[in-house]
Structures are given as C-alpha cells and as structure tokens.
Amino acid sequence: MGRYVARRLLQMIPVFLGTVTLIFFMVHVLPGDPVAAMWGDKAVDPAQLAAFKHARGLDQPLFQQYLDYMGKLLTGDFGVAMDGRKVSDKIAAAMPVTIRLALLAFAIELVLGVTIGLFAGLRRGKAFDKSTLVLTLLLISIPVPVLGFIFQNIFATQLKWVTPTVQDSMNMGQLVLPAIVLGSLSLAYVARLTRTSIAENIKADYMRTAVAKGLPKRRVIGTHLLRNSMIPVVTFLGTDLGALMGGAIVTEGIFNVKGVGFELYHAINLKEGATVSGFVVVLVLVYLAASLIVDLLYAVLDPRIRYA
C-alpha cells in the first residue's frame, strides 16, 4: 500500500504541473488588456500604464512571466491581483466558505442519494422505484440556474428564509439552501447509481449464499449488499467533491455567497490571470487528493482489491 501511495503521489506531479501550465497560458492568451480595463472608459496615461505593468511583471515576454509564476508558486506565492491584494489572501478568505458549502452539499447528496437509491434498488419495479426514476430525471433535466432561481424566489424572496446579500462569512444554516441547489444534480446521479448497483448485486451468488446461511437481513444488506454496491458510487463522489467546489460559480452567484465561485466569476470577467490561476491551482490539488482517496477506498470496500 505504501509503495502504491508513493507511486501515485509521484504521478500527480506531472499532472499538476501540466494542468497549471495549461491554465496559465489559457488565461493569459485571452483577448483584451486587463490592466487597461481597470480604468474603464477613462483615458489612461501611457506612462502610468507602463509603470503598473512593470511593477507586476506584465511587460515581460509570456514565457518569462510563466517561469516567474511557477518559481513563486513553488514557494507558496500565488502572486498579486490587479487590486493589489495577494491572491493567497483572497483564497484564504473565499475557500472556507466554499468548503463549507461543498461539504454540506456533499453530505446531502451522499446521505439522501444513497438512502433513496438503496430503497429504490430493493423495491425495483415498484411504485417507490418508479417515483425515484421520475424525480431524479426531473432533477437532471432542470438546469442549476433555473432551480436556483426557483429556490431563491420561493425561499429567499417570498419566505425570507435566507438573506439575499453578499456576505464574507456565512454559517451552515445560511448555506443549507445553496447546498441543496448545488448538490441536487449530483444527488440524482448518486441515487440512480446506487439504485442500479443495488438492483444488480442483489441477484449475485454471494447474496444468495448470505441469505441461505440465515444471516440477519440488516447484515445481509448493510455488510454484503451495500458495501459491494458502493464502488461505482464512491468513484462518482470522489470526483464530484472537486466539481462541487469548482462548479459553485452559478450557485454562489444566485445566492450571493462570497466564495471561490464568486471570486472566480469576477476574476474571469476582469481577466485577472493571477487570481484565476491561483484558485484553479487549489482546485486541481483538491481533485488530485480526492482521486487518491477514492482509489484507497476501493480496497476498504472490496477486500479482493490489493495494491502493490
């Protein structure tokens, strides 16, 4: 196991460097001058503009900017945004909010998705199973912006359950509604994956053997059926955690949650390459860590899986 983990960590290095490099050049080749855009429609003094670019190294060739950025990144320096704030400070302020939002959405989709999928799989072809398929298909069909607008209009505008204002820090109670919207699509997929896997594994030979041995129904379902059915679900959930953090742009925008998605949206609009790259670097690390954890969980769920 230790050798496998070490090998995976080494494999992550070129993946991380390649992703960061790709994002850096994609951001910096976007059309438009982000520095000139800071002045809007006002006339810009060429000398002032040149001094501003020189202070941030934006007057250097693109490849030199890349080398400088990677050198600073290896020391933990994410650079400076156009407004003069350190990107690391923006990350430190926005990341806790998005982490709470993503974890809450993750918990909702995990608990509800697996529970609904389990009961639907055990009752395949019955009314609950058919209702689950219809409701999950409905959730998959509704775009997140539309669902968010509906929830915002009902629970925030009419019922006043949430405050529609931008806040730097939000507690878990205020994040419940955005988390439901954020995790709704993934919840539908988790429920369907669990339902399909349960329905397939319940007919397996090991299930018939467990029942023939006279094991309690709770043990048969919890220890044998559910455990062996969770591998495809865990695969989806592992990659989804990073997707929840990176895909919160729409949800955070609708509910005015000042997190990673909120900052990324404004940074992309202003073409702030350092800010976009900094947040993406953190998200890449989240994806890589989640991928490693998922691979290790396979051996926990299925003892037949061994890593050399």
C-alpha positions in Angstrom: 0.0 0.0 0.0 2.8 2.4 0.9 4.6 1.8 -2.4 1.3 2.4 -4.3 0.6 5.7 -2.5 4.2 6.9 -3.2 3.9 6.0 -6.8 0.6 7.8 -7.1 2.0 10.9 -5.5 4.9 10.9 -8.0 2.4 10.5 -10.8 0.5 13.6 -9.6 3.5 15.9 -10.1 3.4 15.9 -13.9 -0.4 16.1 -13.9 -0.3 19.1 -11.5 2.4 20.9 -13.5 0.7 20.2 -16.8 -2.6 21.4 -15.6 -1.2 24.6 -14.1 0.8 25.3 -17.2 -2.3 24.8 -19.4 -4.4 27.1 -17.3 -1.7 29.8 -17.1 -1.4 30.1 -20.9 -5.1 29.8 -21.5 -5.8 32.7 -19.1 -3.0 34.9 -20.4 -3.9 34.5 -24.1 -7.4 35.8 -23.7 -8.1 38.8 -25.8 -8.2 42.2 -24.1 -5.9 44.1 -21.7 -6.9 43.5 -18.1 -4.7 46.4 -16.9 -6.3 49.0 -19.3 -9.8 47.6 -18.3 -9.2 48.7 -14.7 -9.7 52.4 -15.9 -12.9 51.6 -17.8 -13.8 54.3 -20.3 -11.4 56.8 -18.8 -8.3 57.8 -20.7 -5.1 56.1 -19.4 -1.8 57.8 -19.1 0.6 55.6 -21.1 3.4 56.2 -18.6 1.2 55.2 -15.7 0.0 52.1 -17.6 3.6 51.1 -18.3 4.7 51.6 -14.7 1.8 49.5 -13.5 2.6 46.6 -15.9 6.3 46.8 -15.0 5.6 46.6 -11.3 3.7 43.3 -11.8 6.0 41.9 -14.5 3.3 42.1 -17.2 5.6 43.8 -19.6 7.9 40.8 -19.9 7.5 38.0 -22.5 4.8 35.5 -21.7 7.2 32.6 -21.2 9.2 34.7 -18.8 6.0 35.5 -16.9 5.3 31.8 -16.8 8.7 31.0 -15.3 8.4 33.7 -12.7 4.9 32.5 -11.8 6.0 28.8 -11.4 9.0 29.9 -9.4 6.8 31.8 -7.0 4.2 29.1 -6.9 6.7 26.5 -5.7 7.4 28.8 -2.7 3.7 29.2 -2.0 3.4 32.6 -3.5 0.2 32.9 -5.7 1.0 36.4 -6.9 -0.8 39.7 -6.6 -4.2 40.6 -8.0 -4.9 43.7 -10.0 -6.4 45.4 -7.0 -3.2 45.0 -5.1 -4.4 42.2 -2.8 -2.4 39.0 -2.5 -4.1 36.1 -4.3 -3.3 33.9 -1.3 -5.4 36.3 0.9 -8.3 36.0 -1.5 -8.0 32.2 -1.4 -7.8 32.2 2.4 -11.0 34.4 2.6 -13.1 32.5 0.0 -12.0 28.9 0.4 -13.5 28.3 3.9 -17.0 29.5 2.7 -16.9 27.2 -0.4 -15.5 24.3 1.6 -18.5 24.5 4.0 -20.9 24.9 1.1 -19.3 21.9 -0.9 -19.2 19.7 2.2 -22.8 20.4 3.1 -23.9 19.7 -0.5 -21.7 16.6 -0.5 -23.3 15.3 2.8 -26.8 16.0 1.4 -26.2 14.1 -1.8 -24.4 11.2 0.0 -27.0 10.6 2.7 -30.1 11.2 0.6 -28.8 9.8 -2.6 -27.5 6.6 -1.2 -30.6 6.1 1.0 -33.1 6.8 -1.8 -31.1 4.6 -4.2 -30.9 1.8 -1.7 -34.7 1.6 -1.1 -35.3 2.1 -4.8 -33.0 -0.8 -5.7 -34.5 -3.1 -3.0 -38.0 -2.3 -4.5 -37.1 -2.4 -8.1 -40.2 -2.1 -10.4 -42.4 -1.0 -7.6 -44.0 2.5 -7.0 -41.1 3.9 -5.0 -38.6 2.8 -7.6 -40.6 4.3 -10.4 -41.1 7.6 -8.5 -37.4 7.8 -7.8 -36.6 7.4 -11.5 -39.1 10.1 -12.4 -37.9 12.6 -9.7 -34.2 12.1 -10.4 -34.8 12.5 -14.1 -36.6 15.7 -13.3 -33.7 17.0 -11.3 -31.2 16.1 -14.0 -33.4 17.9 -16.6 -33.7 21.2 -14.7 -30.6 23.4 -15.2 -29.0 24.6 -12.0 -29.6 28.3 -12.7 -33.3 27.6 -13.2 -33.5 25.5 -10.0 -31.5 28.1 -8.1 -33.8 30.9 -9.3 -36.9 28.9 -8.2 -35.4 28.3 -4.8 -34.2 31.9 -4.4 -37.6 33.3 -5.4 -39.6 31.0 -3.1 -37.4 30.6 0.0 -35.5 34.0 -0.1 -37.8 36.5 -1.7 -41.1 35.2 -0.5 -40.5 33.2 2.6 -37.4 35.2 3.7 -35.6 32.1 4.9 -32.2 33.3 3.5 -30.7 36.8 3.2 -30.1 37.8 -0.4 -27.0 39.9 0.3 -23.3 39.3 -0.2 -21.5 38.1 2.9 -17.9 37.3 3.6 -18.7 34.6 6.1 -21.9 32.5 6.2 -22.9 29.9 8.8 -24.1 26.4 8.0 -27.7 27.4 8.4 -27.5 30.1 5.7 -25.7 27.6 3.4 -28.4 24.9 3.5 -30.5 26.3 0.7 -27.5 26.9 -1.7 -26.1 23.5 -0.8 -29.4 21.8 -1.8 -29.3 23.6 -5.1 -25.6 22.8 -5.6 -25.9 19.1 -4.8 -29.3 18.5 -6.5 -27.8 17.2 -9.8 -25.2 15.0 -8.1 -27.9 13.7 -5.7 -29.9 12.5 -8.7 -26.9 10.7 -10.1 -25.9 9.2 -6.8 -29.5 7.9 -6.3 -29.5 6.4 -9.8 -26.1 4.8 -9.5 -26.9 3.3 -6.1 -30.3 2.0 -7.3 -28.7 0.3 -10.4 -25.9 -1.2 -8.4 -28.1 -2.5 -5.7 -30.6 -4.0 -8.2 -27.7 -5.8 -9.9 -25.8 -7.1 -6.9 -29.0 -8.3 -5.1 -29.1 -11.1 -7.6 -25.4 -12.1 -7.2 -24.4 -15.5 -5.9 -22.8 -14.2 -2.7 -26.2 -12.6 -1.8 -28.0 -15.9 -2.2 -25.3 -17.6 -0.1 -25.6 -15.0 2.7 -29.4 -15.5 2.7 -29.0 -19.3 2.7 -26.7 -19.1 5.7 -29.5 -17.4 7.7 -27.8 -14.1 8.3 -29.9 -11.3 9.6 -31.5 -9.1 6.8 -29.8 -6.0 8.2 -26.4 -7.6 8.0 -27.0 -9.0 4.5 -28.0 -5.6 3.2 -25.5 -3.4 5.2 -22.4 -5.6 5.2 -22.7 -7.5 1.9 -25.1 -5.8 -0.5 -24.5 -2.1 0.2 -20.7 -2.4 0.7 -20.2 -4.1 -2.6 -22.6 -1.8 -4.4 -20.8 1.4 -3.3 -17.7 1.2 -5.6 -19.3 3.0 -8.6 -20.9 5.5 -6.2 -17.6 6.2 -4.4 -15.9 6.7 -7.8 -18.5 9.4 -8.7 -18.5 11.0 -5.3 -14.7 11.3 -5.3 -14.6 13.3 -8.5 -17.7 15.2 -7.5 -16.2 16.8 -4.4 -13.8 18.9 -6.6 -16.6 19.5 -9.1 -18.8 20.9 -6.3 -16.1 23.4 -5.3 -15.3 24.5 -8.8 -18.9 24.3 -10.1 -20.3 26.6 -7.4 -19.9 29.7 -9.6 -23.6 29.7 -10.6 -24.9 28.7 -7.1 -22.8 31.3 -5.3 -23.8 33.9 -7.8 -27.5 33.3 -7.3 -27.4 33.2 -3.5 -24.7 35.9 -3.2 -22.3 33.6 -1.4 -18.8 35.1 -1.4 -16.7 32.0 -2.0 -14.5 30.5 -4.7 -17.1 30.6 -7.4 -17.9 34.3 -6.6 -14.3 35.3 -6.8 -13.6 33.2 -9.9 -16.5 34.8 -11.7 -15.3 38.3 -11.1 -11.7 37.4 -11.8 -12.7 35.9 -15.2 -14.7 39.0 -16.1 -11.8 41.2 -15.2 -9.3 38.8 -16.9 -7.2 38.7 -13.7 -4.8 35.9 -14.7 -3.1 35.6 -11.3 -6.4 35.2 -9.4 -7.9 32.7 -11.8 -4.7 30.6 -11.9 -4.4 30.7 -8.1 -7.9 29.4 -7.5 -7.5 26.8 -10.2 -4.3 25.5 -8.6 -6.1 24.9 -5.4 -9.0 23.2 -7.1 -6.5 20.9 -9.0 -5.0 19.9 -5.7 -8.5 19.1 -4.4 -9.2 16.9 -7.5 -5.9 15.0 -7.1 -6.3 14.4 -3.4 -9.9 13.2 -3.9 -8.8 10.8 -6.7 -6.2 9.3 -4.4 -8.6 8.9 -1.6 -11.1 7.2 -3.9 -8.5 4.6 -5.1 -7.6 3.8 -1.5 -11.3 3.4 -0.5 -11.7 0.7 -3.2 -9.6 -1.7 -1.0 -11.7 -0.8 2.0 -15.0 -1.6 0.3 -13.8 -4.7 -1.6 -11.1 -6.8 0.3 -10.3 -8.6 -3.0 -8.7 -5.4 -4.3 -5.0 -5.2 -3.4 -2.4 -2.5 -4.3 1.2 -3.5 -4.8 
